[in-house]
Each structure stands twice: as C-alpha cells, then as structure tokens.
C-alpha cells in the first residue's frame, strides 16, 4: 500500500469521525435549544468547516495516489483495448 493511500485513509477516517461528532453536536443543540444550543451549533459549524477542508486534502492525496499508480479509470481507451494490452503483458 502506498504512502499516499495510507495518508488518504487516515485523513478520510478522521474526517468521517469528526462528521459523526458534528452530527451528535447538532442533535444535542436542537434538544437543548436556547443560547446554549446556539453556542453548541455554532461550534459544530466551525468544526464542520475544518472537516470540509480536511476532506479536500484527503481527496487530493487520493487523486495523487490514483495517478501515480496509473489506475485512473477515466481514459480514452476502450475496454477491448485494455483487455488486449493485459493479454500481451
């Protein structure tokens, strides 16, 4: 497993965990209501902004890994040509 894939996986897992925590915080904020709920929701919104930035970084590492290993699926070759190349290798 390449270094970029490991970094992608770690950052994606952190982002997913933080997203779950943000969802819980929003539920708590809704239940509490009032000023305290507003403060919790504002904090959760700030955490979500960081989650979005982390997710973008994770995507960057994932894309770099795909192109380094030359496994990107959006190519101009047809499936038949890909199969022929595999047979010759």
Z-matrix of the N, CA and C atoms (Angstrom, degrees):
N
C 1 1.448
C 2 1.531 1 107.90
N 3 1.312 2 116.53 1 133.92
C 4 1.458 3 120.38 2 -175.61
C 5 1.532 4 111.16 3 -78.49
N 6 1.316 5 114.32 4 161.72
C 7 1.461 6 121.03 5 -179.83
C 8 1.528 7 111.16 6 -62.41
N 9 1.333 8 116.85 7 -40.72
C 10 1.461 9 120.17 8 -179.28
C 11 1.527 10 111.23 9 -64.06
N 12 1.326 11 116.77 10 -37.07
C 13 1.464 12 120.16 11 179.55
C 14 1.529 13 110.77 12 -68.52
N 15 1.333 14 116.78 13 -37.82
C 16 1.464 15 120.19 14 177.45
C 17 1.523 16 110.98 15 -65.87
N 18 1.331 17 116.07 16 -43.65
C 19 1.463 18 119.89 17 178.57
C 20 1.522 19 110.06 18 -62.92
N 21 1.345 20 116.39 19 -43.57
C 22 1.464 21 120.85 20 177.43
C 23 1.530 22 110.32 21 -57.38
N 24 1.314 23 116.83 22 -46.94
C 25 1.458 24 120.90 23 -178.54
C 26 1.517 25 112.78 24 -62.96
N 27 1.324 26 116.53 25 -42.99
C 28 1.464 27 120.00 26 -179.65
C 29 1.526 28 111.48 27 -65.22
N 30 1.331 29 116.45 28 -46.41
C 31 1.464 30 119.31 29 -178.91
C 32 1.529 31 110.41 30 -66.91
N 33 1.322 32 117.39 31 -39.05
C 34 1.468 33 120.32 32 178.84
C 35 1.527 34 110.77 33 -64.01
N 36 1.330 35 117.60 34 -39.79
C 37 1.461 36 120.98 35 178.52
C 38 1.525 37 111.08 36 -65.84
N 39 1.328 38 116.67 37 -42.17
C 40 1.465 39 120.50 38 177.49
C 41 1.527 40 110.07 39 -61.74
N 42 1.322 41 116.44 40 -44.11
C 43 1.463 42 120.77 41 -179.73
C 44 1.528 43 111.29 42 -63.52
N 45 1.317 44 116.55 43 -41.98
C 46 1.464 45 120.49 44 179.14
C 47 1.527 46 110.95 45 -63.44
N 48 1.327 47 116.55 46 -42.51
C 49 1.460 48 120.96 47 178.93
C 50 1.525 49 111.04 48 -64.21
N 51 1.331 50 116.32 49 -44.67
C 52 1.463 51 119.60 50 178.20
C 53 1.530 52 111.28 51 -63.72
N 54 1.321 53 117.50 52 -36.53
C 55 1.459 54 120.78 53 176.78
C 56 1.519 55 111.93 54 -62.47
N 57 1.331 56 116.45 55 -39.15
C 58 1.466 57 120.78 56 177.22
C 59 1.527 58 110.26 57 -65.43
N 60 1.333 59 116.30 58 -42.32
C 61 1.464 60 120.40 59 178.75
C 62 1.529 61 110.35 60 -63.06
N 63 1.321 62 117.08 61 -40.57
C 64 1.469 63 120.96 62 178.12
C 65 1.526 64 110.31 63 -62.34
N 66 1.316 65 117.62 64 -41.30
C 67 1.468 66 120.58 65 178.47
C 68 1.530 67 110.61 66 -61.22
N 69 1.325 68 116.47 67 -43.10
C 70 1.469 69 120.77 68 177.83
C 71 1.534 70 110.14 69 -62.96
N 72 1.337 71 116.22 70 -42.91
C 73 1.467 72 119.63 71 179.19
C 74 1.528 73 111.61 72 -61.67
N 75 1.328 74 117.10 73 -40.56
C 76 1.465 75 119.52 74 178.04
C 77 1.529 76 111.16 75 -65.10
N 78 1.317 77 117.55 76 -39.18
C 79 1.470 78 119.89 77 177.04
C 80 1.524 79 111.07 78 -63.59
N 81 1.329 80 116.44 79 -42.17
C 82 1.466 81 120.21 80 177.74
C 83 1.524 82 110.08 81 -63.18
N 84 1.330 83 116.61 82 -41.19
C 85 1.464 84 120.62 83 -179.75
C 86 1.525 85 111.36 84 -63.40
N 87 1.319 86 116.64 85 -39.08
C 88 1.469 87 120.25 86 179.00
C 89 1.525 88 110.52 87 -65.94
N 90 1.331 89 116.45 88 -42.29
C 91 1.460 90 120.34 89 -179.06
C 92 1.530 91 110.71 90 -67.44
N 93 1.331 92 116.69 91 -42.69
C 94 1.468 93 120.07 92 -177.46
C 95 1.524 94 111.91 93 -71.11
N 96 1.323 95 116.06 94 -45.88
C 97 1.460 96 119.96 95 -179.43
C 98 1.523 97 112.49 96 65.76
N 99 1.295 98 116.18 97 -174.98
C 100 1.459 99 121.38 98 177.09
C 101 1.515 100 113.16 99 64.82
N 102 1.336 101 114.40 100 -157.89
C 103 1.461 102 120.20 101 -178.30
C 104 1.524 103 112.67 102 -66.54
N 105 1.333 104 116.43 103 -38.73
C 106 1.466 105 119.25 104 -179.90
C 107 1.523 106 110.95 105 -65.51
N 108 1.309 107 116.59 106 -41.87
C 109 1.460 108 120.36 107 177.14
C 110 1.512 109 111.79 108 -62.97
N 111 1.328 110 115.91 109 -38.07
C 112 1.461 111 120.50 110 178.26
C 113 1.529 112 110.94 111 -64.59
N 114 1.320 113 117.02 112 -42.32
C 115 1.467 114 120.80 113 178.60
C 116 1.528 115 111.24 114 -63.70
N 117 1.324 116 116.12 115 -42.85
C 118 1.466 117 119.91 116 179.64
C 119 1.526 118 110.36 117 -65.12
N 120 1.326 119 116.85 118 -42.28
C 121 1.468 120 120.34 119 179.41
C 122 1.524 121 111.10 120 -65.13
N 123 1.328 122 117.47 121 -38.38
C 124 1.468 123 120.55 122 177.38
C 125 1.519 124 110.93 123 -64.23
N 126 1.332 125 116.35 124 -42.75
C 127 1.466 126 120.40 125 177.56
C 128 1.525 127 110.50 126 -63.05
N 129 1.328 128 116.45 127 -43.08
C 130 1.469 129 120.26 128 179.00
C 131 1.524 130 110.87 129 -62.32
N 132 1.326 131 117.05 130 -36.96
C 133 1.462 132 120.57 131 177.25
C 134 1.518 133 112.00 132 -64.28
N 135 1.332 134 117.19 133 -39.60
C 136 1.464 135 120.69 134 177.02
C 137 1.527 136 111.04 135 -65.13
N 138 1.328 137 116.01 136 -41.74
C 139 1.467 138 119.66 137 178.15
C 140 1.526 139 109.81 138 -63.45
N 141 1.334 140 117.06 139 -39.17
C 142 1.463 141 120.52 140 179.58
C 143 1.524 142 111.34 141 -63.96
N 144 1.325 143 118.20 142 -35.93
C 145 1.466 144 120.33 143 175.87
C 146 1.523 145 110.82 144 -60.98
N 147 1.327 146 116.94 145 -41.05
C 148 1.469 147 120.06 146 176.68
C 149 1.525 148 110.86 147 -66.64
N 150 1.334 149 116.78 148 -36.51
C 151 1.472 150 120.32 149 178.27
C 152 1.526 151 110.84 150 -62.37
N 153 1.307 152 117.03 151 -40.64
C 154 1.465 153 120.78 152 179.87
C 155 1.521 154 110.22 153 -63.80
N 156 1.324 155 116.76 154 -42.34
C 157 1.468 156 120.43 155 178.09
C 158 1.525 157 111.11 156 -64.70
N 159 1.333 158 117.10 157 -42.27
C 160 1.468 159 120.35 158 177.31
C 161 1.521 160 111.56 159 -63.45
N 162 1.322 161 116.91 160 -39.82
C 163 1.466 162 120.12 161 178.86
C 164 1.522 163 110.95 162 -63.70
N 165 1.324 164 117.00 163 -38.05
C 166 1.468 165 120.17 164 177.68
C 167 1.526 166 110.83 165 -64.61
N 168 1.326 167 116.88 166 -39.05
C 169 1.468 168 120.50 167 177.06
C 170 1.523 169 110.21 168 -65.57
N 171 1.338 170 117.12 169 -40.70
C 172 1.463 171 120.62 170 178.28
C 173 1.520 172 110.86 171 -62.05
N 174 1.320 173 116.96 172 -42.65
C 175 1.466 174 120.68 173 178.43
C 176 1.520 175 110.37 174 -61.54
N 177 1.322 176 117.19 175 -40.40
C 178 1.462 177 120.87 176 178.35
C 179 1.527 178 110.95 177 -59.17
N 180 1.335 179 117.13 178 -46.57
C 181 1.461 180 120.11 179 178.39
C 182 1.527 181 111.42 180 -64.63
N 183 1.334 182 117.26 181 -37.14
C 184 1.459 183 120.31 182 177.80
C 185 1.517 184 112.37 183 -64.68
N 186 1.320 185 116.65 184 -42.48
C 187 1.467 186 120.39 185 179.18
C 188 1.521 187 110.83 186 -66.29
N 189 1.331 188 116.74 187 -41.70
C 190 1.471 189 119.96 188 177.60
C 191 1.521 190 109.97 189 -59.46
N 192 1.327 191 117.04 190 -43.47
C 193 1.468 192 120.78 191 179.43
C 194 1.520 193 111.44 192 -62.51
N 195 1.315 194 117.71 193 -42.90
C 196 1.467 195 121.23 194 -179.73
C 197 1.520 196 110.88 195 -61.12
N 198 1.317 197 117.21 196 -44.38
C 199 1.462 198 120.04 197 -176.83
C 200 1.526 199 112.67 198 -76.65
N 201 1.322 200 118.12 199 -30.06
C 202 1.469 201 119.80 200 175.72
C 203 1.527 202 110.09 201 -66.10
N 204 1.341 203 116.80 202 -41.96
C 205 1.466 204 120.48 203 -179.82
C 206 1.522 205 112.49 204 -83.45
N 207 1.326 206 117.40 205 -2.37
C 208 1.467 207 123.86 206 179.35
C 209 1.526 208 111.99 207 56.04
N 210 1.324 209 115.77 208 44.14
C 211 1.462 210 121.09 209 179.42
C 212 1.527 211 112.31 210 -110.39
N 213 1.317 212 117.24 211 16.65
C 214 1.459 213 118.55 212 -178.95
C 215 1.521 214 109.45 213 -69.73
N 216 1.314 215 115.64 214 139.89
C 217 1.463 216 120.38 215 -173.94
C 218 1.523 217 112.85 216 -93.67
N 219 1.297 218 118.69 217 -9.21
C 220 1.460 219 121.05 218 -178.30
C 221 1.524 220 109.74 219 -92.39
N 222 1.316 221 115.50 220 76.60
C 223 1.462 222 120.97 221 179.36
C 224 1.516 223 109.35 222 -120.29
N 225 1.314 224 115.69 223 169.88
C 226 1.461 225 121.06 224 -178.74
C 227 1.529 226 112.25 225 -88.94
N 228 1.330 227 118.40 226 -6.04
C 229 1.463 228 120.82 227 -179.13
C 230 1.520 229 110.09 228 -77.07
N 231 1.315 230 115.54 229 144.95
C 232 1.459 231 119.14 230 176.66
C 233 1.525 232 109.25 231 -82.82
N 234 1.310 233 116.56 232 164.35
C 235 1.459 234 121.23 233 -179.27
C 236 1.525 235 111.72 234 -62.55
N 237 1.316 236 117.35 235 -35.49
C 238 1.463 237 120.77 236 179.73
C 239 1.515 238 112.04 237 -62.76
N 240 1.313 239 116.84 238 -41.73
C 241 1.460 240 120.70 239 178.96
C 242 1.519 241 111.20 240 -67.59
N 243 1.322 242 117.17 241 -36.01
C 244 1.461 243 120.27 242 177.87
C 245 1.526 244 110.48 243 -63.85
N 246 1.324 245 116.90 244 -41.84
C 247 1.458 246 121.07 245 179.21
C 248 1.524 247 110.86 246 -64.91
N 249 1.330 248 117.16 247 -40.01
C 250 1.461 249 120.47 248 178.40
C 251 1.518 250 111.07 249 -63.70
N 252 1.328 251 117.15 250 -40.00
C 253 1.457 252 120.41 251 178.86
C 254 1.518 253 110.77 252 -64.16
N 255 1.321 254 118.06 253 -37.85
C 256 1.458 255 121.27 254 178.88
C 257 1.524 256 110.74 255 -65.48
N 258 1.328 257 117.00 256 -36.57
C 259 1.459 258 120.24 257 -179.66
C 260 1.521 259 111.63 258 -67.19
N 261 1.318 260 117.59 259 -36.56
C 262 1.455 261 121.10 260 -178.25
C 263 1.518 262 112.45 261 -76.48
N 264 1.309 263 118.17 262 -18.84
C 265 1.466 264 120.90 263 -177.80
C 266 1.469 265 111.50 264 -85.19
